[in-house]
Amino acid sequence: MPDTKKFIENLSGAGKCIGVLTSGGDAQGMNAAVRAVVRMGIYVGAKVYFIHEGYQGMVDGGDNIKEASWESVSSMLQVGGTVIGSARCKDFRTHEGRLRAALNLVQRGITNLCVIGGDGSLTGANLFREEWSGLLDELVQSGEISEEASQIHSALHIVGMVGSIDNDFCGTDMTIGTDSALHRIIEVVDAIMTTAQSHQRTFVLEVMGRHCGYLALVSALACGADWVLIPEMPPKDGWEEQMCYKLSESRLRGSRLNIIIVAEGATDRHGNPISSNAVKELVVRCLGFDTRVTILGHVQRGGTPSAFDRILASRMGVEAVLALLEASPGTPACVVSLCGNQAVRVPLMECVQMTQEVQKAMDEKRFEEAVRLRGRSFENNLNTYKLLSHRKIDSELPHSSFNVAVLNVGAPAAGMNAAVRSAVRVGITEGHTMFAVSDGFEGFYKGQIKEIKWGDVGGWTGQGGSLLGTKRTLPAKHIDKIAEQMRIHNINALLVIGGFEVCHSLLQLVDARSRYEEFCVPMCMLPATISNNVSGTDLSIGADTSLNAIVETCDRIKQSASGTKRRVFIIETMGGYCGYLATVGGLAAGADAAYIYEEPFDIRELQSNVEHLTEKMKTSIQRGLVLRNENCSENYTTDFIYQLYNEEGKGVFDCRKNVLGHMQQGGAPSPFDRNFGTKIAAKAMQWISKKLKEFYREGRVFANTEDSACLLGMRRRALVFQPVIQLKDETDFVHRIPKEQWWLRLRPLMKILAKYKTSYDVSDSGQLEHIHHRLYSWSNNI
């Protein structure tokens, strides 16, 4: 079979000019996207121009359109907002304005545009593209450009990236800025919770989202809010009594606070606005609770971008340049979007039409349709929130007579508690009796098992570490005692949340099924480890929180060099033998190199990195950042690399080293980890319920098939249950890593953005996907 692989080396941007602009409302991560477009464009030999102040700068021309250099985007990665400016532009809406913009572009030879903005900005770009040949004809007729110039610049290519904190654009799982906005909201909610608890208060929080309730919904899911009001799914008539009943019931169960989240565009079923003040007055009038309102406003747009947004924007920026290089006159304008963990291209106007259809469905009060059109990710969030927040009274619950045990195994990871809370509440809703096991399998064999109820897990989502307690102990040593405890408590299913040890543990339990019938029950594993080293999943609970800790520290460390100049920092990250944190953290922090076990290196590479940094110090960027995974090499230790750089860089730069250690494991979970943990635990419990019914025969549960012991992981675009037995062959048990790891494909990206010549396989790029087909075929995206 012929090799169909496609490499970046075969794509050339020579002779091409790319203009990059940010338009509409600003969003954190826009700068990372601009940086990636500029550096990738220069890397492939194209000229890249900043278009300052969005479309206004394009219309006004002059100094608003400037050629960008490699150094001009240095230190942009960690800055919020957009450093090239953004403005709402009335002129561009007129034909005369677009004619002036076309002239300014042709004069500089720009026929490739990368537009970062919302649906209005992208619709404007598409109209500009459609009018392009007519605009050039007018410019030729007026004598402002020559016929030859018109021929040379006959086609305008446009690629969009969606920068919007609202996540209101159909066709992508996440828009640039959404994750950072969620970080701001959750930081505020966590802070408010402590004061609310002290005074037994109710807080009504108003978040952005005039036409889209994504921020309100996901933050409600991530903080376990009591009630949420969003424009896509207005509450049914009589919601006021329902909400007040739920708030008072929660207080009767011992809760000292209530959180209500309101999207700024929330309405009732009849289209009447529901304001945060109206909700406050309702609570005070009906319940007499001490109630406060907090309107977050533009705080949500501000601050430094999260690790997720930096990586998303960097990947999208690189993909946008590839799309422009491959565009032909007949190629429709496309948007680079995220599907699962893949960057894909979708036709711009299909996305815009779908986004407009959502608004139309809301205007026509077809709310279920509006939710479906928002996409599977939005729908999943809403269904999970409903499942977890509305506790049924005991008489309404199905009674299953099944006992399900939940435990944490391995090292603690932020988001474990959110997963336990979700599992317990969904389990109770499904009618099961839920048991919590303290201290993993060590607590299991000692009999540290007790029933856990709905109220016991209140407020767990925002807690870091593991409240159940977790140990690395594997079950094999105490298998008979664990079997005995399973028998004593009549455990019919196991949900185990943790890292690499869980995979190992489940394999041991499956192996023991032939000797102990107690283990012939459905078992499900949820991956939770900061190292992200579990086979069968692209992402693990806890890794995102850890990445944010690394990136935040790298930002501070880089800033400390701003006064001293010419300094290189060597930073050691955790991860065992898995280089995920070092690589992805390096990409998000703008590192010059990242040393990992999966990509062996030698003294020649170390020497080449030192030379590269020596060259860099001659430019205006006079600092370097090098990440090293803790187990990347037995001999090239952090001390060795530090001493080598120090010696070789003498007279050019000095060195500092920093071992980040356990700070990567601590802290409150990020919004992503809370949400991911909550959703996969809910899905796992539903799978357990299904399996319990399937394997219940003659008054007992008996499950000994391969598919009754599974890992629930995210694979490319979908959440998939995979038998742990099948993962055996995919795992390197000596080094505790999967044999194949998707994120290794991001390594060349980090090198390109740090100005290294490298080989980059772009075979996955280039497929234009149609949104109408994907709406139904995408499985449960996160």
Backbone hydrogen bonds, N-H to C=O, Kabsch-Sander energy under -0.5 kcal/mol:
donor,donor_aa,acceptor,acceptor_aa,energy
4,T,2,P,-0.6
8,I,760,Y,-2.4
10,N,7,F,-1.6
11,L,8,I,-2.0
13,G,44,V,-3.3
15,G,45,G,-0.6
16,K,13,G,-2.6
18,I,47,K,-3.0
19,G,112,N,-3.2
20,V,49,Y,-2.6
21,L,114,C,-2.1
22,T,85,G,-0.5
23,S,116,I,-2.5
24,G,87,A,-0.6
30,M,27,A,-1.8
31,N,81,G,-0.7
33,A,29,G,-1.8
34,V,30,M,-2.5
35,R,31,N,-2.8
36,A,32,A,-2.1
37,V,33,A,-2.3
38,V,34,V,-2.6
39,R,35,R,-2.7
40,M,36,A,-2.5
41,G,37,V,-2.5
42,I,38,V,-2.5
43,Y,39,R,-2.4
44,V,40,M,-1.9
45,G,42,I,-1.4
46,A,41,G,-2.6
47,K,16,K,-2.7
49,Y,18,I,-3.3
50,F,66,K,-3.2
51,I,20,V,-2.4
52,H,50,F,-0.7
52,H,64,N,-3.4
53,E,84,I,-2.4
54,G,51,I,-0.7
54,G,85,G,-0.9
56,Q,53,E,-1.1
57,G,53,E,-0.9
58,M,54,G,-1.2
59,V,55,Y,-2.2
60,D,56,Q,-2.8
61,G,57,G,-2.2
64,N,61,G,-1.7
65,I,62,G,-1.4
66,K,50,F,-1.9
66,K,64,N,-0.7
68,A,48,V,-3.4
73,V,70,W,-1.0
74,S,71,E,-2.0
76,M,73,V,-1.2
79,V,76,M,-1.8
85,G,82,T,-1.2
90,K,88,R,-0.6
93,R,90,K,-1.3
94,T,91,D,-1.7
97,G,91,D,-0.6
98,R,94,T,-1.9
99,L,95,H,-2.0
100,R,96,E,-2.1
101,A,97,G,-2.2
102,A,98,R,-2.4
103,L,99,L,-2.0
104,N,100,R,-2.4
105,L,101,A,-2.0
106,V,102,A,-2.7
107,Q,103,L,-2.5
108,R,104,N,-0.7
108,R,105,L,-0.9
109,G,106,V,-1.2
110,I,105,L,-2.5
111,T,17,C,-1.1
111,T,109,G,-0.7
112,N,17,C,-1.0
113,L,157,H,-3.0
114,C,19,G,-3.0
115,V,113,L,-0.6
115,V,159,V,-2.1
116,I,21,L,-2.5
116,I,114,C,-0.5
117,G,115,V,-0.6
117,G,161,M,-1.9
122,L,118,G,-2.1
123,T,119,D,-2.3
124,G,120,G,-2.1
125,A,121,S,-1.8
126,N,122,L,-2.0
127,L,123,T,-2.2
128,F,124,G,-2.2
129,R,125,A,-2.0
130,E,126,N,-2.3
131,E,127,L,-2.1
132,W,128,F,-0.8
132,W,129,R,-0.6
134,G,131,E,-0.5
135,L,131,E,-2.5
136,L,132,W,-2.4
137,D,133,S,-2.0
138,E,134,G,-2.0
139,L,135,L,-2.1
140,V,136,L,-2.3
141,Q,137,D,-2.6
142,S,138,E,-2.1
143,G,140,V,-1.3
144,E,139,L,-1.9
145,I,139,L,-1.3
150,S,146,S,-1.9
151,Q,147,E,-2.0
152,I,148,E,-2.6
153,H,149,A,-2.2
154,S,151,Q,-1.3
157,H,111,T,-2.9
157,H,155,A,-0.5
159,V,113,L,-2.3
160,G,334,C,-3.0
161,M,115,V,-2.5
162,V,336,V,-0.5
163,G,117,G,-1.2
163,G,161,M,-0.8
164,S,162,V,-0.7
164,S,176,I,-1.5
167,N,164,S,-0.9
170,C,168,D,-0.5
172,T,169,F,-0.9
173,D,338,L,-3.0
176,I,162,V,-2.7
178,T,175,T,-1.7
181,A,177,G,-2.2
182,L,178,T,-2.3
183,H,179,D,-1.9
184,R,180,S,-2.1
185,I,181,A,-2.3
186,I,182,L,-3.0
187,E,183,H,-2.4
188,V,184,R,-1.9
189,V,185,I,-2.8
190,D,186,I,-2.9
191,A,187,E,-1.7
192,I,188,V,-2.8
193,M,189,V,-2.5
194,T,190,D,-1.0
195,T,191,A,-1.1
196,A,192,I,-2.9
197,Q,193,M,-2.1
198,S,194,T,-1.5
199,H,195,T,-1.6
200,Q,196,A,-0.8
201,R,196,A,-2.5
202,T,290,D,-2.6
203,F,258,N,-2.8
204,V,292,R,-3.0
205,L,203,F,-0.6
205,L,260,I,-3.1
206,E,204,V,-0.5
206,E,294,T,-2.6
207,V,205,L,-0.6
207,V,262,V,-2.3
217,L,213,G,-2.9
218,V,214,Y,-2.9
219,S,215,L,-2.1
220,A,216,A,-2.0
221,L,217,L,-2.0
222,A,218,V,-2.5
223,C,219,S,-1.5
224,G,220,A,-1.0
225,A,220,A,-2.0
226,D,259,I,-2.2
227,W,259,I,-1.2
229,L,261,I,-2.3
239,W,236,K,-1.1
242,Q,238,G,-1.6
243,M,239,W,-3.1
244,C,240,E,-2.3
245,Y,241,E,-2.5
246,K,242,Q,-2.3
247,L,243,M,-2.5
248,S,244,C,-2.4
249,E,245,Y,-2.3
250,S,246,K,-2.1
251,R,247,L,-1.7
252,L,248,S,-2.2
253,R,249,E,-1.5
254,G,251,R,-1.7
255,S,250,S,-2.1
258,N,201,R,-1.5
260,I,203,F,-2.7
261,I,227,W,-2.5
262,V,205,L,-3.2
263,A,229,L,-2.6
264,E,207,V,-2.0
265,G,209,G,-1.5
266,A,263,A,-2.3
268,D,272,N,-2.2
269,R,235,P,-0.7
271,G,268,D,-2.0
274,I,266,A,-2.6
275,S,273,P,-0.6
279,V,275,S,-1.8
280,K,276,S,-2.1
281,E,277,N,-2.7
282,L,278,A,-2.0
283,V,279,V,-2.2
284,V,280,K,-2.6
285,R,281,E,-2.7
286,C,282,L,-2.7
287,L,283,V,-2.5
288,G,283,V,-1.1
288,G,284,V,-0.8
289,F,283,V,-0.8
291,T,289,F,-0.7
292,R,202,T,-2.5
294,T,204,V,-2.7
296,L,206,E,-2.2
296,L,294,T,-0.7
299,V,296,L,-1.6
300,Q,297,G,-1.5
301,R,298,H,-0.9
302,G,298,H,-0.9
302,G,299,V,-0.6
310,R,306,S,-2.0
311,I,307,A,-2.4
312,L,308,F,-2.9
313,A,309,D,-2.6
314,S,310,R,-2.2
315,R,311,I,-2.7
316,M,312,L,-2.6
317,G,313,A,-2.5
318,V,314,S,-2.0
319,E,315,R,-2.3
320,A,316,M,-2.4
321,V,317,G,-1.7
322,L,318,V,-2.0
323,A,319,E,-2.3
324,L,320,A,-2.0
325,L,321,V,-2.4
326,E,322,L,-1.8
327,A,323,A,-0.7
327,A,324,L,-0.5
331,T,328,S,-2.3
334,C,158,I,-1.4
335,V,346,V,-3.2
336,V,160,G,-2.7
337,S,335,V,-0.6
337,S,344,V,-3.5
339,C,342,Q,-3.0
341,N,339,C,-0.6
341,N,716,R,-2.0
342,Q,339,C,-2.4
344,V,337,S,-2.9
344,V,342,Q,-0.6
345,R,767,Q,-1.0
346,V,335,V,-2.5
348,L,333,A,-2.8
351,C,347,P,-1.7
352,V,348,L,-2.3
353,Q,349,M,-2.7
354,M,350,E,-2.3
355,T,351,C,-2.5
356,Q,352,V,-2.4
357,E,353,Q,-2.1
358,V,354,M,-1.6
359,Q,355,T,-1.4
360,K,356,Q,-2.3
361,A,357,E,-2.7
362,M,358,V,-2.2
363,D,359,Q,-2.7
364,E,360,K,-2.2
365,K,362,M,-1.4
366,R,361,A,-3.3
367,F,365,K,-1.1
370,A,366,R,-1.9
371,V,367,F,-2.2
372,R,368,E,-2.1
373,L,369,E,-2.6
374,R,370,A,-1.4
375,G,371,V,-0.6
375,G,372,R,-1.1
379,E,375,G,-2.1
380,N,376,R,-2.8
381,N,377,S,-2.1
382,L,378,F,-2.2
383,N,379,E,-2.6
384,T,380,N,-2.7
385,Y,381,N,-2.4
386,K,382,L,-2.4
387,L,383,N,-2.1
388,L,384,T,-2.0
389,S,385,Y,-2.4
390,H,386,K,-1.3
391,R,389,S,-1.0
396,E,393,I,-2.4
397,L,393,I,-0.9
397,L,394,D,-0.7
400,S,398,P,-0.6
400,S,431,G,-1.8
401,S,431,G,-0.6
404,V,433,T,-2.5
405,A,493,A,-2.5
406,V,435,F,-2.7
407,L,495,L,-2.0
408,N,469,G,-0.5
409,V,497,I,-2.0
410,G,471,K,-2.6
415,G,463,Q,-0.6
416,M,413,A,-1.9
417,N,465,G,-0.6
419,A,415,G,-1.8
420,V,416,M,-2.3
421,R,417,N,-2.7
422,S,418,A,-2.2
423,A,419,A,-2.5
424,V,420,V,-2.8
425,R,421,R,-2.5
426,V,422,S,-2.6
427,G,423,A,-2.5
428,I,424,V,-2.3
429,T,425,R,-2.2
430,E,426,V,-2.0
431,G,428,I,-1.3
432,H,427,G,-2.5
433,T,402,F,-2.7
434,M,432,H,-0.6
435,F,404,V,-3.0
436,A,450,K,-3.2
437,V,406,V,-2.5
438,S,436,A,-0.5
438,S,448,Q,-2.3
439,D,468,L,-1.4
440,G,437,V,-0.5
440,G,469,G,-0.9
441,F,473,T,-0.5
442,E,439,D,-0.9
443,G,439,D,-1.6
444,F,440,G,-1.5
445,Y,441,F,-2.1
446,K,442,E,-1.1
447,G,443,G,-0.5
447,G,444,F,-1.2
448,Q,443,G,-3.3
449,I,447,G,-2.2
450,K,436,A,-2.2
452,I,434,M,-2.6
456,D,453,K,-0.9
457,V,453,K,-0.6
457,V,454,W,-1.1
458,G,455,G,-1.4
460,W,457,V,-1.6
463,Q,460,W,-1.7
469,G,466,S,-0.5
471,K,408,N,-0.6
478,H,475,P,-1.3
479,I,476,A,-1.2
482,I,478,H,-2.3
483,A,479,I,-2.3
484,E,480,D,-1.9
485,Q,481,K,-2.1
486,M,482,I,-2.3
487,R,483,A,-1.9
488,I,484,E,-2.8
489,H,485,Q,-2.4
490,N,487,R,-0.7
491,I,486,M,-2.2
492,N,403,N,-2.9
493,A,403,N,-1.0
494,L,522,P,-2.2
495,L,405,A,-2.6
496,V,524,C,-2.8
497,I,407,L,-2.8
497,I,495,L,-0.5
498,G,496,V,-0.5
498,G,526,L,-2.3
499,G,409,V,-1.0
502,V,499,G,-1.5
503,C,499,G,-0.9
504,H,500,F,-1.7
505,S,501,E,-3.0
506,L,502,V,-3.0
507,L,503,C,-1.8
508,Q,504,H,-1.8
509,L,505,S,-2.4
510,V,506,L,-2.7
511,D,507,L,-2.2
512,A,508,Q,-1.5
513,R,510,V,-1.2
514,S,511,D,-0.7
515,R,512,A,-1.2
516,Y,512,A,-2.6
519,F,516,Y,-1.4
520,C,517,E,-2.1
521,V,519,F,-2.0
523,M,708,S,-2.9
524,C,494,L,-2.3
525,M,710,C,-2.5
526,L,496,V,-2.4
528,A,498,G,-2.7
529,T,541,I,-1.0
532,N,529,T,-0.9
537,T,534,V,-1.0
538,D,714,M,-3.5
541,I,527,P,-2.6
543,A,540,S,-1.4
546,S,542,G,-1.9
547,L,543,A,-2.5
548,N,544,D,-2.2
549,A,545,T,-1.8
550,I,546,S,-2.3
551,V,547,L,-2.8
552,E,548,N,-2.4
553,T,549,A,-1.9
554,C,550,I,-2.7
555,D,551,V,-2.4
556,R,552,E,-1.8
557,I,553,T,-2.7
558,K,554,C,-2.8
559,Q,555,D,-2.1
560,S,556,R,-1.8
561,A,557,I,-0.6
561,A,558,K,-1.2
562,S,559,Q,-1.6
565,K,561,A,-2.7
566,R,622,Q,-1.1
567,R,622,Q,-1.1
568,V,654,D,-2.6
569,F,624,G,-2.3
570,I,656,R,-2.9
571,I,569,F,-0.6
571,I,626,V,-3.2
572,E,658,N,-2.6
573,T,628,R,-2.3
577,Y,735,H,-0.5
578,C,575,G,-2.4
579,G,577,Y,-0.5
583,T,579,G,-2.7
584,V,580,Y,-2.8
585,G,580,Y,-0.6
585,G,581,L,-1.7
586,G,582,A,-1.5
587,L,583,T,-2.1
588,A,584,V,-2.2
589,A,585,G,-2.0
590,G,586,G,-1.0
591,A,586,G,-3.0
592,D,625,L,-3.4
593,A,625,L,-1.1
595,Y,627,L,-2.6
599,E,596,I,-0.6
606,L,602,D,-1.9
607,Q,603,I,-2.4
608,S,604,R,-2.4
609,N,605,E,-2.3
610,V,606,L,-2.0
611,E,607,Q,-2.3
612,H,608,S,-2.3
613,L,609,N,-2.2
614,T,610,V,-2.1
615,E,611,E,-2.2
616,K,612,H,-2.0
617,M,613,L,-2.0
618,K,615,E,-1.3
619,T,616,K,-1.7
622,Q,620,S,-1.0
624,G,567,R,-2.5
626,V,569,F,-3.0
627,L,593,A,-2.6
628,R,571,I,-2.8
629,N,595,Y,-2.8
630,E,573,T,-1.9
631,N,576,G,-1.1
632,C,629,N,-2.0
637,T,635,N,-2.1
641,I,637,T,-2.8
642,Y,638,T,-2.4
643,Q,639,D,-2.8
644,L,640,F,-2.8
645,Y,641,I,-2.7
646,N,642,Y,-2.4
647,E,643,Q,-2.5
648,E,644,L,-3.0
649,G,645,Y,-2.2
650,K,647,E,-1.1
652,V,649,G,-2.7
653,F,649,G,-2.8
654,D,566,R,-2.0
656,R,568,V,-2.1
658,N,570,I,-2.4
660,L,572,E,-2.0
660,L,658,N,-0.7
663,M,660,L,-1.2
664,Q,661,G,-1.7
665,Q,662,H,-1.5
666,G,662,H,-0.9
674,R,670,S,-2.3
675,N,671,P,-2.5
676,F,672,F,-3.2
677,G,673,D,-2.5
678,T,674,R,-2.3
679,K,675,N,-2.6
680,I,676,F,-2.6
681,A,677,G,-1.8
682,A,678,T,-1.8
683,K,679,K,-2.1
684,A,680,I,-2.3
685,M,681,A,-2.3
686,Q,682,A,-1.7
687,W,683,K,-1.8
688,I,684,A,-2.5
689,S,685,M,-2.4
690,K,686,Q,-1.9
691,K,687,W,-2.5
692,L,688,I,-2.7
693,K,689,S,-1.8
694,E,690,K,-2.1
695,F,691,K,-2.7
696,Y,693,K,-0.8
697,R,695,F,-0.8
697,R,700,R,-2.8
700,R,697,R,-1.7
702,F,695,F,-2.4
702,F,700,R,-0.5
703,A,520,C,-2.6
708,S,705,T,-1.6
709,A,706,E,-1.4
710,C,523,M,-2.4
711,L,722,Q,-2.8
712,L,525,M,-2.5
713,G,711,L,-0.7
713,G,720,V,-2.5
715,R,713,G,-0.6
715,R,718,A,-3.0
716,R,714,M,-0.6
717,R,715,R,-1.7
718,A,715,R,-2.5
720,V,713,G,-3.2
720,V,718,A,-0.6
722,Q,711,L,-2.8
722,Q,720,V,-0.6
724,V,709,A,-2.4
726,Q,723,P,-0.8
727,L,723,P,-0.8
727,L,724,V,-0.6
728,K,724,V,-0.7
728,K,725,I,-1.0
730,E,727,L,-0.7
731,T,728,K,-1.2
732,D,737,I,-3.0
733,F,731,T,-0.9
736,R,732,D,-0.9
737,I,732,D,-1.7
739,K,730,E,-3.3
744,L,741,Q,-1.4
745,R,742,W,-1.9
746,L,743,W,-2.1
747,R,744,L,-1.1
750,M,746,L,-1.7
751,K,747,R,-2.0
752,I,748,P,-2.9
753,L,749,L,-2.4
754,A,750,M,-0.7
754,A,751,K,-0.5
755,K,752,I,-1.9
756,Y,751,K,-2.7
762,V,6,K,-2.8
762,V,760,Y,-0.7
765,S,762,V,-1.2
767,Q,764,D,-0.5
768,L,766,G,-0.6
769,E,345,R,-3.2
769,E,767,Q,-0.6
774,R,770,H,-1.7
775,L,771,I,-2.2
776,Y,772,H,-0.6
776,Y,773,H,-0.6
777,S,773,H,-1.3
778,W,774,R,-2.8
781,N,779,S,-1.6
